[in-house]
Amino acid sequence: MSFRNAVIVAMVAFIFFIGYMVVVINSEKSELIAEDYYAQEKTLDADLQAKQRAYDAGYPLEMKEHDGNLYFLAKNKAPIQKLHVDFLCFNDKQADLSFDIKAGQHFPVAQLKKGAYEIEMRYQLNGSTYLQQASFSRK
């Protein structure tokens, strides 16, 4: 086989490979493509604005661990309302936890499975929504 024929065979094989990959990729469903993409984008914008409000206000809510409890405390007696907390476990989705609590109350750490968590704290303050995030590790 001459060099020219080898190059032609290689090019044809490459074209068939690319065609095969296009068919395979298009036949698979991707989790990266969401049906409600635009709705998610709107909530993303709202979340970014809520994070910015929390930053601008000096993060009026703080989380402290003491005696096996997590306390959600309002700084400077801020009138925090409708506090919702999400615990999102990085290594076990079954361990995710979500609940409503009042500022000043506590949550027992023992209710969490062992693992690393991202904590999202959403709350109302003076009629606006705020979002703060923190990390927590239960050992």
N, C-alpha and C positions, 0 to 999 in steps of 0.2 A: 504494500500500500504506500502510495506516495505521500509526501508531507501535506500536499494540498488536499488530498482525500481525507487524511486524518483530521485536518482542521475542519473540513466540512462535516464530518461525522461528529466531531466534538461540538460544533455549533448547533447541529440538529438535536443532539442529546441535551444540550443546555436549554434550548427552546422548549423541548418536551418537559423538562424538569420544571421550568418556570410555569408552563401551562398547568402541570399537575399541582403545583403549589397554589396557584390561583384558585383552582377548583376546590382543593382541600380547605383553604382558608375561608372561602366564601360559604362552604357547607357547614362550618362550625359556628355555633353561637358564641358570642363573646360577652363576658360579664362586664367588659369595659364600656359597652354600648348600652345605655339605659333607654327604655321606652319613654320615661318621663324626664328626659334630659333638661328640657327648658324649665320644668317645675323645680328640679334640683338646683338649677342655676339661680333661680329666684331666691331660694332659701339660702344658697351660698352667699348671695349679695346681702341678704338680711343678717346672716351670721357675721359677715365681715363688718357691717355697720354696728352690730351689737358689741362685737369685740372692741371696736374703736371707741364706742361710748364708755365701755368699762375702763379702757386705758386712759381716756381723757379724764375720767372721774377719779383716777388713782386707785383703781380696783377696790371698790367699796365693800367687797365681800372677801373674807379670808377664811381659810380652812386650816384648822389646827388639830393635831393628834395629841390626845392626853388620856391616860389611864384606859387604853383600849377602845377609845371612842374618837370619832372624827366630829369636830365641832365646826359649824358653819356660822361665822360671826360677822355682824355688820360693823364696819369701821365707822368711827365718829357718829355713832347712833343713826346711821343712814336708814331711812324708812323702807327697807327692802320688803317686797311683797312677792307672792307667787313664786317661791324658790323651787326649782325643779333640778334634780341632780341625776346625771347619767354616769354610771361607772362602766367603762368600755374596756374589757380585758383583752390585752394584746394576744395572749397565747391560748385563750379558750373562750370562744364566742358564747358558749353556754353559761359562762360566768357573768355575763353582762347583767347589770342591775340598774333599775330606774325607779325613782320615787320622788314625791313631793314632800317638802319639809319646811318648817319655818326657820327663819334666821334666829340663831341663838340655841337651837336644838342640836342634839347630837345623834350620831349613827354608830352602832357598835361595829367595830372592825371585824369582829368574829363572824359576821354574816357574809363576809367576802371570802371567796376561795383564794388560795394562794396564787399569786401572780402579779404581773405589772398591769396597772390600770391608767387609762386617761380619764380624767374626771371633767365633765362639762357641767358647769353651773349656770343655769339660765334663771334670770329673775327680772322682776319689774321694779323700777325705781322712778318715781315721779312720772309715771305714765309711759315710760320708755322701756324697751327690752334691752337687757345687758347680757353678755356672755363672757364668762371667764373659764379658762382651762387650766388644769393642773395635772401633775402626774403623782401616782401613789403606788407603792409596792407593798403588797401583803406577803410577809415571809412566814 
